């Protein structure tokens, strides 16, 4: 299913800019331009993320978060507001926002924050041990990998590689990032060591039924397993 993101914003230009970034991430966007309309939508449909303005017709978006939660919504909430002082951001986060982005914002930063929230909503961390993406499970303490409850035999380096991918799910990871964080090399050794290991890990996951690792041509890789698929 396509992820749905709710935009609660009364300024048409801002709403259009946010919608463009949401749809650019492959998500479906719903828009409401009043506080009451936003709350009604938030509690009536399952959204992955809610982008919520503060100064809306009907009241303050920050104060409305408690009503959204009380209505049963488990969506992650990104406050988007012209009230961008540190005290405003702290207030929003302390009252339950998952992120807070001041206006005016750069489209690239909004996209990155939305991607991070979608990743956080996809990955489940239980007892500081289990990273779960639908039928793909990574046990950190046991250093084991399972797909559809079947064990996938990976080498120690492949496990480190998979764990790094998982912690950066949904984002493009470059070969240099992998060299630095998985191999602890802060220079390019001029070999295809990254591609070889990624290729081997990808084949193992695909044989087990998980299409988790995608190639971002000219950039690197993206870890994006399908949840429930």
TORVONU-612570 format. One line per 8 residues: their letters; for each residue y, x, z of N, C-alpha, C. Coordinates in Angstrom, 2 decimals, decimal comma. Layout:
! residues N
A	Y:X:Z:Y:X:Z:Y:X:Z | ... .
//
This chain:
! residues 229
XXXXXXXX	-1,20:0,83:0,00:0,00:0,00:0,00:1,25:0,87:0,00 | 2,30:0,37:-0,65:3,57:1,07:-0,70:4,27:0,95:0,65 | 4,75:2,09:1,16:5,50:2,06:2,42:6,79:1,28:2,24 | 7,16:0,50:3,26:8,38:-0,30:3,20:9,39:0,24:4,22 | 10,63:0,33:3,77:11,72:0,78:4,63:12,81:-0,27:4,61 | 13,28:-0,65:5,79:14,34:-1,64:5,93:15,68:-0,93:6,10 | 16,66:-1,33:5,29:18,01:-0,79:5,37:18,92:-1,87:5,93 | 19,54:-1,60:7,08:20,48:-2,56:7,67:21,86:-1,90:7,63 .
XXXXXXXX	22,65:-2,28:6,63:23,91:-1,60:6,34:24,83:-2,58:5,63 | 26,09:-2,71:6,14:27,01:-3,69:5,55:27,88:-3,13:4,44 | 27,93:-1,81:4,28:28,73:-1,22:3,21:27,87:-1,13:1,95 | 28,26:-1,81:0,86:27,41:-1,85:-0,34:27,13:-0,47:-0,94 | 28,14:0,40:-0,97:27,95:1,72:-1,56:26,96:2,55:-0,75 | 27,10:2,51:0,57:26,17:3,25:1,42:24,76:2,68:1,29 | 24,65:1,37:1,28:23,35:0,73:1,15:22,67:1,14:-0,17 | 23,46:1,19:-1,25:22,91:1,58:-2,55:22,46:3,03:-2,54 .
XXXXXXXX	23,23:3,90:-1,85:22,86:5,32:-1,77:21,57:5,50:-0,99 | 21,44:4,77:0,12:20,22:4,85:0,92:19,04:4,30:0,13 | 19,23:3,17:-0,54:18,15:2,59:-1,35:17,65:3,60:-2,40 | 18,57:4,32:-3,03:18,19:5,30:-4,05:17,27:6,37:-3,47 | 17,58:6,83:-2,25:16,74:7,86:-1,62:15,39:7,29:-1,20 | 15,40:6,07:-0,68:14,15:5,42:-0,27:13,22:5,24:-1,46 | 13,77:4,73:-2,55:12,94:4,51:-3,74:12,55:5,83:-4,39 | 13,39:6,85:-4,24:13,05:8,17:-4,74:11,85:8,78:-4,04 .
XXXXXXXX	11,59:8,33:-2,81:10,41:8,78:-2,05:9,18:7,93:-2,37 | 9,34:6,97:-3,28:8,22:6,11:-3,65:7,99:4,95:-2,70 | 9,01:4,63:-1,90:8,89:3,54:-0,93:9,63:2,29:-1,45 | 9,26:1,16:-0,90:9,95:-0,09:-1,22:11,08:-0,29:-0,21 | 12,24:-0,75:-0,69:13,41:-0,93:0,17:13,78:-2,40:0,29 | 13,99:-2,85:1,52:14,56:-4,16:1,79:15,94:-3,94:2,41 | 16,90:-4,79:2,09:18,26:-4,60:2,59:18,79:-5,85:3,28 | 19,40:-5,66:4,44:20,13:-6,72:5,12:21,50:-6,17:5,49 .
XXXXXXXX	22,54:-7,04:5,45:23,90:-6,55:5,69:24,52:-7,08:6,97 | 23,73:-7,73:7,82:24,22:-8,16:9,13:23,21:-7,77:10,20 | 23,69:-7,70:11,43:22,81:-7,31:12,52:21,69:-8,34:12,73 | 22,05:-9,60:12,77:21,04:-10,64:13,00:20,02:-10,69:11,85 | 20,50:-10,52:10,64:19,58:-10,50:9,50:18,63:-9,31:9,58 | 19,16:-8,17:10,02:18,32:-6,99:10,17:17,26:-7,16:11,24 | 17,66:-7,72:12,37:16,70:-7,94:13,46:15,61:-8,91:13,01 | 16,01:-9,99:12,34:15,04:-10,99:11,89:14,02:-10,37:10,93 .
XXXXXXXX	14,51:-9,53:10,01:13,60:-8,87:9,08:12,69:-7,88:9,80 | 13,27:-7,12:10,72:12,51:-6,07:11,41:11,33:-6,62:12,20 | 11,51:-7,80:12,78:10,44:-8,35:13,63:9,49:-9,26:12,86 | 9,80:-9,50:11,58:8,95:-10,42:10,82:8,03:-9,70:9,84 | 8,31:-8,42:9,55:7,50:-7,68:8,59:7,22:-6,28:9,13 | 6,09:-5,69:8,72:5,78:-4,33:9,18:6,48:-3,28:8,32 | 7,43:-2,59:8,91:8,14:-1,51:8,22:7,72:-0,17:8,81 | 7,70:0,86:7,96:7,43:2,20:8,45:8,68:2,79:9,11 .
XXXXXXXX	9,85:2,55:8,48:11,10:3,10:8,97:12,19:2,04:8,82 | 13,13:2,02:9,77:14,32:1,18:9,68:15,54:2,10:9,70 | 16,36:2,01:8,67:17,63:2,74:8,63:18,71:1,77:9,10 | 19,30:2,06:10,25:20,12:1,08:10,96:21,53:1,61:11,18 | 22,52:0,91:10,61:23,93:1,24:10,85:24,29:0,83:12,28 | 25,35:1,44:12,82:25,79:1,05:14,17:26,78:-0,10:14,13 | 27,84:0,06:13,35:28,92:-0,93:13,35:28,66:-1,98:12,28 | 28,01:-3,05:12,69:27,58:-4,10:11,77:28,23:-5,43:12,12 .
XXXXXXXX	28,36:-6,33:11,15:28,76:-7,69:11,49:27,74:-8,29:12,47 | 28,19:-8,60:13,66:27,28:-9,14:14,65:27,04:-8,23:15,83 | 27,44:-6,95:15,74:27,26:-6,07:16,89:26,88:-4,65:16,55 | 26,44:-3,94:17,59:26,11:-2,51:17,51:24,61:-2,35:17,27 | 24,26:-1,60:16,21:22,86:-1,37:15,90:22,08:-0,70:17,02 | 22,74:0,19:17,76:22,06:0,87:18,87:21,63:-0,14:19,93 | 22,53:-1,08:20,25:22,18:-2,08:21,26:21,09:-3,03:20,76 | 20,93:-3,13:19,45:19,93:-4,05:18,89:18,53:-3,47:18,90 .
XXXXXXXX	18,40:-2,16:19,14:17,06:-1,56:19,07:16,11:-2,17:20,09 | 16,62:-2,49:21,27:15,76:-3,09:22,29:15,21:-4,44:21,82 | 16,02:-5,20:21,11:15,56:-6,50:20,58:14,51:-6,30:19,49 | 14,71:-5,28:18,69:13,74:-4,99:17,62:12,39:-4,60:18,23 | 12,43:-3,77:19,25:11,18:-3,36:19,92:10,53:-4,55:20,63 | 11,36:-5,35:21,29:10,83:-6,52:22,01:10,18:-7,51:21,06 | 10,66:-7,51:19,81:10,08:-8,41:18,81:8,79:-7,90:18,22 | 8,34:-6,72:18,65:7,04:-6,21:18,23:7,06:-5,18:17,14 .
XXXXXXXX	8,25:-4,75:16,68:8,31:-3,76:15,61:7,94:-2,37:16,13 | 7,09:-1,69:15,38:6,72:-0,31:15,74:7,32:0,69:14,75 | 8,27:0,23:13,93:8,89:1,11:12,93:9,68:2,22:13,62 | 9,73:3,37:12,97:10,60:4,44:13,44:12,02:4,11:12,99 | 13,01:4,41:13,84:14,38:3,99:13,58:15,29:5,20:13,38 | 15,99:5,21:12,24:17,00:6,21:11,95:18,37:5,54:12,01 | 19,18:5,95:12,97:20,55:5,44:13,06:21,42:6,21:12,08 | 22,20:5,46:11,29:23,10:6,06:10,31:24,49:5,53:10,65 .
XXXXXXXX	25,40:6,43:11,07:26,66:5,92:11,62:27,82:6,87:11,43 | 29,01:6,28:11,25:30,24:7,07:11,22:30,60:7,58:12,61 | 29,97:7,01:13,65:30,15:7,52:15,01:29,23:8,73:15,18 | 29,77:9,90:14,81:28,91:11,07:14,71:29,14:12,15:15,75 | 29,94:11,86:16,79:30,15:12,87:17,83:28,87:13,08:18,62 | 28,78:14,21:19,29:27,56:14,53:20,04:27,23:13,44:21,04 | 28,24:12,89:21,72:27,99:11,85:22,72:27,40:10,60:22,07 | 27,85:10,28:20,85:27,30:9,12:20,14:25,85:9,34:19,77 .
XXXXXXXX	25,55:10,55:19,29:24,17:10,86:18,89:23,24:10,83:20,10 | 23,70:11,41:21,21:22,89:11,41:22,43:22,62:9,98:22,89 | 23,65:9,15:22,85:23,48:7,75:23,26:22,44:7,06:22,40 | 22,52:7,24:21,10:21,56:6,60:20,21:20,14:7,05:20,45 | 19,96:8,36:20,63:18,61:8,89:20,85:18,06:8,46:22,20 | 18,93:8,44:23,21:18,46:8,05:24,55:18,10:6,57:24,60 | 18,70:5,76:23,74:18,40:4,33:23,74:17,25:3,98:22,80 | 16,61:5,00:22,25:15,38:4,73:21,53:15,32:5,05:20,06 .
XXXXXXXX	16,42:5,58:19,48:16,37:5,96:18,07:15,45:7,17:17,90 | 14,77:7,23:16,77:13,90:8,37:16,48:14,68:9,49:15,79 | 15,81:9,15:15,18:16,68:10,15:14,57:18,06:9,53:14,42 | 19,07:10,38:14,23:20,46:9,92:14,16:21,18:10,81:13,16 | 21,69:10,21:12,10:22,38:10,97:11,05:23,81:10,46:10,91 | 24,81:11,32:11,14:26,21:10,87:11,01:26,60:10,66:9,54 | 27,54:9,74:9,33:28,17:9,57:8,03:29,45:10,41:7,99 | 29,86:10,89:6,81:29,14:10,84:5,54:27,96:11,80:5,57 .
XXXXXXXX	26,94:11,51:4,79:25,74:12,33:4,79:25,45:12,84:3,39 | 24,71:13,94:3,33:24,25:14,46:2,04:22,94:13,76:1,68 | 22,80:13,30:0,45:21,56:12,61:0,07:20,30:13,43:0,35 | 20,39:14,75:0,14:19,22:15,60:0,37:18,80:15,59:1,83 | 19,79:15,55:2,74:19,45:15,54:4,16:18,84:14,20:4,55 | 19,39:13,11:4,04:18,81:11,80:4,33:17,37:11,75:3,84 | 17,13:12,24:2,63:15,78:12,22:2,08:14,83:13,04:2,95 | 15,28:14,21:3,40:14,42:15,05:4,24:14,11:14,37:5,57 .
XXXXXXXX	15,09:13,70:6,15:14,86:13,03:7,43:13,94:11,82:7,26 | 14,09:11,09:6,17:13,19:9,97:5,92:11,77:10,47:5,71 | 11,64:11,56:4,96:10,31:12,12:4,72:9,67:12,56:6,04 | 10,48:13,16:6,92:9,94:13,61:8,21:9,49:12,42:9,05 | 10,25:11,32:9,03:9,87:10,14:9,80:8,60:9,51:9,23 | 8,49:9,46:7,91:7,28:8,92:7,29:6,07:9,78:7,66 | 6,28:11,09:7,69:5,19:12,00:8,06:4,80:11,77:9,52 | 5,80:11,61:10,38:5,51:11,40:11,80:4,73:10,09:12,00 .
XXXXXXXX	5,09:9,08:11,23:4,41:7,80:11,34:2,99:7,84:10,82 | 2,72:8,76:9,87:1,38:8,87:9,29:0,46:9,67:10,18 | 0,98:10,76:10,75:0,13:11,65:11,54:0,04:11,14:12,97 | -1,17:11,05:13,46:-1,40:10,65:14,85:-1,89:11,87:15,62 | -1,27:12,15:16,74:-1,70:13,26:17,58:-2,20:12,68:18,90 | -3,45:12,89:19,19:-4,05:12,33:20,40:-4,52:13,46:21,31 | -4,08:13,43:22,57:-4,51:14,41:23,58:-4,24:15,85:23,13 | -3,18:16,06:22,35:-2,84:17,38:21,84:-4,02:18,05:21,14 .
XXXXXXXX	-4,90:17,25:20,59:-6,11:17,80:19,99:-6,35:17,28:18,58 | -6,18:16,01:18,37:-6,56:15,39:17,10:-5,34:15,10:16,22 | -5,39:15,62:14,98:-4,44:15,24:13,95:-5,21:14,32:13,01 | -4,77:13,08:12,88:-5,51:12,10:12,09:-4,64:11,54:10,98 | -5,17:11,58:9,77:-4,52:11,00:8,60:-5,53:10,05:7,97 | -5,59:8,84:8,49:-6,59:7,92:7,98:-7,99:8,45:8,27 | -8,76:8,70:7,22:-10,15:9,13:7,38:-10,29:10,65:7,47 | -9,17:11,38:7,38:-9,18:12,83:7,54:-8,77:13,16:8,97 .
XXXXXXXX	-9,65:13,86:9,69:-9,37:14,20:11,08:-9,51:15,71:11,28 | -8,54:16,28:12,01:-8,53:17,71:12,31:-8,55:17,86:13,82 | -9,60:18,48:14,34:-9,72:18,73:15,78:-9,23:20,15:16,07 | -8,11:20,23:16,79:-7,48:21,53:17,01:-8,28:22,42:17,96 | -8,80:21,86:19,03:-9,53:22,67:20,01:-10,88:23,12:19,47 | -11,58:22,22:18,84:-12,90:22,56:18,29:-12,77:23,27:16,95 | -11,58:23,20:16,35:-11,32:23,79:15,03:-12,30:23,24:13,98 | -12,42:21,93:13,98:-13,31:21,27:13,03:-12,54:20,26:12,19 .
XXXXXXXX	-13,09:19,96:11,03:-12,49:19,01:10,10:-13,53:17,97:9,70 | -13,13:16,70:9,72:-14,04:15,62:9,31:-13,32:14,70:8,32 | -14,04:14,25:7,33:-13,57:13,22:6,41:-14,60:12,11:6,41 | -14,14:10,90:6,73:-15,05:9,75:6,85:-16,21:10,08:7,80 | -15,86:10,80:8,86:-16,78:11,18:9,94:-17,81:12,23:9,52 | -17,70:12,70:8,28:-18,61:13,77:7,84:-17,93:15,11:8,03 | -18,66:16,08:8,56:-18,11:17,40:8,84:-17,83:18,15:7,53 | -16,65:18,78:7,47:-16,29:19,62:6,33:-16,24:21,07:6,82 .
XXXXXXXX	-17,11:21,90:6,29:-17,19:23,29:6,73:-16,05:24,10:6,13 | -15,16:24,59:6,97:-14,05:25,41:6,50:-14,06:26,74:7,23 | -13,54:27,77:6,57:-13,43:29,09:7,20:-12,27:29,09:8,18 | -12,21:30,08:9,07:-11,07:30,15:10,01:-9,71:30,15:9,30 | -9,60:30,89:8,19:-8,32:30,93:7,47:-8,03:29,59:6,81 | -9,06:28,93:6,28:-8,86:27,61:5,70:-8,43:26,61:6,76 | -8,95:26,75:7,97:-8,54:25,84:9,05:-7,07:26,07:9,39 | -6,64:27,32:9,48:-5,23:27,61:9,75:-4,35:27,05:8,64 .
XXXXXXXX	-4,80:27,19:7,41:-4,07:26,68:6,26:-3,94:25,16:6,32 | -5,05:24,49:6,61:-5,04:23,04:6,69:-4,15:22,55:7,83 | -4,19:23,23:8,95:-3,36:22,83:10,09:-1,88:22,99:9,76 | -1,53:24,07:9,07:-0,13:24,24:8,68:0,30:23,14:7,72 | -0,55:22,85:6,75:-0,25:21,74:5,83:-0,04:20,45:6,61 | -0,94:20,16:7,55:-0,89:18,91:8,29:0,40:18,78:9,09 | 0,85:19,86:9,67:2,08:19,81:10,48:3,33:19,71:9,60 | 3,16:19,89:8,31:4,27:19,76:7,38:3,97:18,72:6,31 .
XXXXXXXX	3,19:17,72:6,69:2,76:16,70:5,74:3,95:16,01:5,08 | 3,82:15,77:3,78:4,86:15,08:3,04:5,96:15,96:2,51 | 5,97:17,23:2,91:7,01:18,14:2,45:6,43:19,17:1,50 | 7,25:19,64:0,57:6,82:20,72:-0,29:6,73:22,00:0,54 | 5,58:22,65:0,47:5,36:23,91:1,17:5,22:25,00:0,11 | 6,06:26,01:0,19:6,04:27,06:-0,83:4,96:28,10:-0,51 | 4,62:28,88:-1,51:3,64:29,97:-1,30:4,17:30,97:-0,29 | 5,50:31,24:-0,33:6,07:32,18:0,62:5,96:31,67:2,05 .
XXXXXXXX	6,16:30,36:2,24:5,99:29,79:3,59:4,56:29,99:4,07 | 3,60:29,80:3,18:2,20:29,97:3,56:1,89:31,43:3,88 | 2,43:32,33:3,08:2,22:33,76:3,35:2,77:34,13:4,73 | 3,96:33,60:5,06:4,60:33,96:6,32:3,91:33,31:7,52 | 3,52:32,05:7,38:3,04:31,30:8,54:1,52:31,30:8,72 | 0,78:31,53:7,64:-0,69:31,54:7,75:-1,23:32,96:7,69 | -0,62:33,79:6,84:-1,10:35,17:6,72:-0,22:36,16:7,46 | 0,92:35,71:8,01:1,86:36,57:8,73:2,36:37,72:7,85 .
XXXXXXXX	2,56:37,43:6,57:3,11:38,41:5,63:4,53:37,97:5,28 | 5,49:38,86:5,49:6,88:38,50:5,21:7,34:39,12:3,89 | 6,40:39,29:3,00:6,69:39,77:1,65:5,58:39,24:0,76 | 5,83:39,22:-0,52:4,83:38,75:-1,47:3,96:39,93:-1,89 | 2,67:39,91:-1,54:1,80:41,05:-1,86:1,45:41,14:-3,34 | 1,91:40,18:-4,13:1,65:40,23:-5,56:0,23:39,86:-5,93 | -0,44:39,09:-5,06:-1,79:38,64:-5,34:-1,81:37,11:-5,34 | -2,93:36,56:-5,75:-3,07:35,09:-5,77:-3,85:34,60:-4,56 .
XXXXXXXX	-3,73:35,32:-3,43:-4,50:34,98:-2,24:-4,23:33,54:-1,79 | -2,99:33,09:-1,87:-2,65:31,73:-1,45:-3,33:30,71:-2,35 | -3,20:30,90:-3,65:-3,78:29,94:-4,59:-5,29:29,86:-4,47 | -5,92:30,99:-4,25:-7,38:31,01:-4,11:-7,81:30,21:-2,89 | -7,17:30,45:-1,76:-7,54:29,74:-0,53:-7,21:28,25:-0,61 | -6,04:27,93:-1,17:-5,67:26,51:-1,31:-6,66:25,81:-2,24 | -7,01:26,46:-3,34:-7,95:25,87:-4,28:-9,30:25,61:-3,64 | -9,77:26,56:-2,86:-11,07:26,40:-2,20:-11,03:25,28:-1,18 .
XXXXXXXX	-9,95:25,22:-0,38:-9,81:24,17:0,62:-9,69:22,80:-0,05 | -8,91:22,73:-1,11:-8,74:21,46:-1,81:-10,07:20,95:-2,35 | -10,87:21,83:-2,93:-12,18:21,41:-3,47:-13,07:20,86:-2,37 | -13,07:21,52:-1,22:-13,91:21,05:-0,11:-13,48:19,66:0,35 | -12,17:19,45:0,46:-11,68:18,14:0,90:-11,97:17,07:-0,15 | -11,79:17,41:-1,42:-12,03:16,43:-2,47:-13,51:16,06:-2,56 | -14,39:17,05:-2,38:-15,82:16,76:-2,41:-16,22:15,83:-1,27 | -15,45:15,91:-0,16:-15,72:15,04:0,98:-15,04:13,68:0,83 .
XXXXXXXX	-14,17:13,54:-0,18:-13,54:12,25:-0,43:-12,08:12,15:-0,06 | -11,40:13,29:0,18:-9,98:13,26:0,56:-9,14:14,00:-0,47 | -8,27:13,24:-1,17:-7,34:13,85:-2,13:-6,06:14,20:-1,38 | -6,13:15,21:-0,55:-5,04:15,46:0,40:-3,98:16,44:-0,09 | -4,36:17,40:-0,91:-3,44:18,47:-1,31:-3,06:18,30:-2,77 | -1,75:18,20:-3,01:-1,24:18,05:-4,37:-0,41:19,28:-4,73 | -0,38:19,61:-6,01:0,44:20,73:-6,48:1,82:20,22:-6,87 | 2,86:20,87:-6,35:4,24:20,60:-6,76:4,61:21,70:-7,74 .
XXXXXXXX	4,54:21,39:-9,02:4,67:22,43:-10,05:5,96:23,23:-9,91 | 5,78:24,54:-9,92:6,92:25,43:-9,82:7,48:25,59:-8,42 | 6,91:24,83:-7,45:7,45:24,88:-6,08:6,41:25,30:-5,05 | 5,24:24,69:-5,09:4,22:24,98:-4,09:3,23:23,84:-4,00 | 3,04:23,33:-2,78:2,05:22,29:-2,55:2,63:21,21:-1,63 | 2,03:20,04:-1,72:2,38:18,93:-0,82:1,09:18,38:-0,22 | 1,05:18,28:1,10:-0,08:17,68:1,80:0,24:16,21:2,03 | -0,45:15,33:1,31:-0,13:13,91:1,38:-1,40:13,07:1,28 .
XXXXX	-2,26:13,10:2,32:-3,47:12,31:2,28:-3,15:10,82:2,33 | -3,97:10,03:1,66:-3,78:8,59:1,68:-4,38:8,03:2,95 | -3,55:7,35:3,74:-4,02:6,75:4,99:-4,79:5,47:4,68 | -5,99:5,42:5,20:-6,80:4,23:5,00:-7,46:4,18:3,64 | -7,24:5,23:2,81:-7,83:5,23:1,48:-9,13:5,97:1,43 .
//
